[in-house]
Amino acid sequence: MSIWEKMTSLPREIVMGLVLIAMIIPAMNPLGLPLFTGDMSRAWYNTVDALPAGSVVLFDVGYGSGGYPSLGPGNIAAFHQMFEKDLKIVMMATALEGSMMYPLVMEGVKPEQNYGAVYGEDYVFLGYIAGGQTAMAGVLGDLKALVSVDYEGTSVDSLSIMDNVNGADDFDLVAYMTTAGGTAEGWVYQAYSQYNADVLGGCLSMMTTSIKPYYDSGQILGIMDGIKGAADLEFLTGHPGDAIVSSDILSFTQALVLIFILIGNVSFWMTRGKGEAS
C-alpha cells in the first residue's frame, strides 16, 4: 500500500483525536493568533479611544447568564479600555440578570487592582432598573428622580461620580451590550433620537443584521457583534481573554480541517491516477 493509499484510509479515531488536540492546545495556552478585526469593532474601539479623560459613560449591562459567553468577554475588554482611558462609568442593567453579571465582569477587570479606580468616584453600578425603554427614558431624562440609591443601597447623592450626572446631557457616551432586540433598538430611540447622544451597541451575532442598519446610518457609532466582536475588542485593547481563546480554537481546528481536506484530495487524485495506469 502506497503512502497516498494510507493517507486516504486514516482511521476516524486518529482524525478526531488530532482535532481534539488542536482544540486543547490553544485552550490551555492561548496562541494569540492575528485577527482580521471588523470595521464595526474598530469603530467601537476608536470611539472610546477618542474620548478625553474624565468623560462620563452610561453603560447598560443588558444581558444575563445565557448571553455572558458571547458578550461577557467583550464587556470585560470594553471596560479595560475605559478604565485605561480614565473614563467615568455609570453602569445600570436593563436585564434582570445584569446584576449577576456585574460582579463577574468586575472580577475580570479588577479596576481597583489594575487601574487604581475607586468605586463611587470612578465607577458606579445602579443595579437593575425595570421598564425597558421607560427605564432608559427615565435615566436619560432625570436620573436622580428615578434612582435614589445604587446597587449596594448607598445614596447616589453621596457618590462623587454622580455629583454632576443628572441626565443625557451629562453623558459623553451611551453604550450597551444586550441579548434583547427591543433593548438594542430602544437605546437608539431613547438616546440618539431623543438627545442625539453618541451610542455604541453590543449584541449577539444573530442580531447584527437587524442592528447594523443603525450603524450604517450613523445612529450607532460602533457595534460589538457577539464572540467575534468580543475577540476583536480583546485584540484591539491588548487584553486577550475567553474570546481570543475561542477564536484561537476555531482558527487552529479549521486550519487542521483544511489540511485534512487538502491531503484527502491530493491522495484521491494520486491513487486514482495509479488505478487508471494499472
Buried (B, 14 or more C-beta within 10 A) or exposed (E): EEEBEEBBEBEEEEBEEBBEEBBEBBEEEBBBBEBEBBEBBBBBBEBBEEBEEEBBBBBBBBBBEEBBBBBBBBBBBBBBBBBBBBBBBBBBBBBEBBBBBBEBBBEBBEBBEEBEBEBBEBBBBBBBBEEBBEBBBBBBBEBBEBBEBBBEEEEBEEBEBBEEBBBBEBBBBBBBBBBBBEBBBBBBBBBBEBBEBBBBBBBBEEBBEEBBEBBEEEBBBBBBBBBBBBBBBBBBBEBBBBBBBBBBBBBBBEEBBEEBEEBBEEBEEBBEEEEEEE
